[in-house]
Amino acid sequence: MTMPSEREIVLTRTFRAPPRIVFEAWTQAEFVKRWWAPKSRGVELVECRADVQVGGAYRYVIRAQGNEFGFHGQYVEINRHTRLVYTQIFESFPDSPLLITVTFEEHEGQTRLRSHELYPSKEARDGTIASGMESGMRETMNQLDDLVASLR
């Protein structure tokens, strides 16, 4: 994880599967349900809907310690297996939408994923970091890697 500016977070990770599989696992609800919530923290994904087309919407809801937190957004650009651009709103802070650009680059049968998150302000980005996002994201990325390796 890097922070190239006061409004950005960039996550980079290599996965043990080709881009086609990683892209599908990133976008298809049946797969997202299996990796998006950090399991060791007792977090559960209780709603997962995604209409993966330009202009289509998605909504994920997690439950943690009896509380539910929703995330939703809209797909802005889709280049299957190579690039995905979408908005995301954490419903607890609806005035802080972010723009996420994810690229899926193949290298020797594996995928180098780069997720670039652009926040509306430094405060919104810093709030995300303060929430424990980095360790939760690390765990979910490990879960995603295990999933895509099993789908090869």
N, C-alpha and C positions, 0 to 999 in steps of 0.2 A: 504494500500500500504506500502510495506517495501522495503528496499534496503540492502540486506544481504551482498553485496560486491560492489565494485566500478563499476562493469559491469552489475549488475543485478537489475531488478525490479520484485517484486512479488506482484501480486494482488490476494486477496482472497475475496470471496463473497458467500453468501448463497442465493439460488433462490427458489422460491415457486413452484417448479415443480420437477418431477423426472429426473434423468440424461438423459433418452431417449429424453425427450422433450427439455431440455437445450442443449444437443449435436446437435440436429437437428436445433434448432434456431441459434446456433453458426455457423453452417456449410452450411445450405441451403440458397441459394441466395434469395428465396422468403421471408424468414424470416429476413435475415441479412438486407435487404432493410428497414425493419421496425424499427430497433433499432441502427444501427451502427453509425449514425451521430447525434451529440448533437443538437436536434431540437431547443432548446431555443436560440441557437447562430445563427440561420438562416442557419445552415449547411445542405446541401442536398446530399444524396448519388445518384449520377447520372449514375454510372456504377457499376454493381455488377455481376461478373461471378465467378463461382467456380466449378471446376471439382474435387470433393472430392474423390480421390483415391490416393494411394501412387504413387508419381511421377506426379500427376495432379497439375494443376496451378490454381491460383485465381487472380483476379484483382478487386480492389474497387477504385472508383474515387469519391472524395467529391468536392462539390462546396461551397465556402465560400466567400462572398463579391466579387463575380464576378471572383474569381480565382479558378482553379481546381488543385487538388493535388491527385496524384495516389499512390496506395500501391499495391504491388504484391508479390507473393511468390509461393512456392511449398510445397506440402504435403509430409512429410518425413515418418511419422508413423501414422497409424490410427487404433485404437482399439475402435470400435463403442461404444459410450455411456460412455467410461471410460477414454480415453487418446487420445490426438491429438498433433502431433508435426509438425511444419511447419516453413518455413523461411518467413521473411517479409522484403521488401525493400521499404522504403519511396522514391519515385522516384525523389524527389528533392535532395536527398543525396544518390545516388546509391552505394557509396562506404562504406555504413554503414549498411550492412545486419544484421538482428538479428534472433535468433532462439527462437521460442516460444513453450513452452510445456504447454498444458492445461490438467488438470485432472478434472474429473467429478465424485464426490464421493457421493453416496446416503446416506442420513441420515433421517429416519422417513418420507419418501415421498418427501423430499426436496433434493436439490443438493448443495453440497459445491464445488464450482469451485475454482481452483487455477491456475493462469496463471503466468508462470515463463518466463520472458524475459531476454535473454542473449545478450548483446550488444558487438560489436567488440572492444569497448574502453570505458573508463570512459567519454571521451568527447562526444561520441555519446549518451550515456545514459543521461548525464547532459543536452545535447541539447534537448532531448525528454522531460525531466522534465521542462526545461525552456519554452517550447512551450505551456504550460498550459495543458499538457496531463492529469494531475491528476484530475482536475475538469471536463474536457471533458469526461474522462473515467468514472467518478462517474455518470455523467448524462446518458451516454449510458448504463451503467450497470442497472440503475433504469429503463430505457426504456426496456431493455431486461427482467428484472424481471416482469414488467407489461405484456409484451408480453407472456412469458412462463406461467404466472399465468392464462392468458386468454385461453391458449391452453390445459390446464389440462384435 
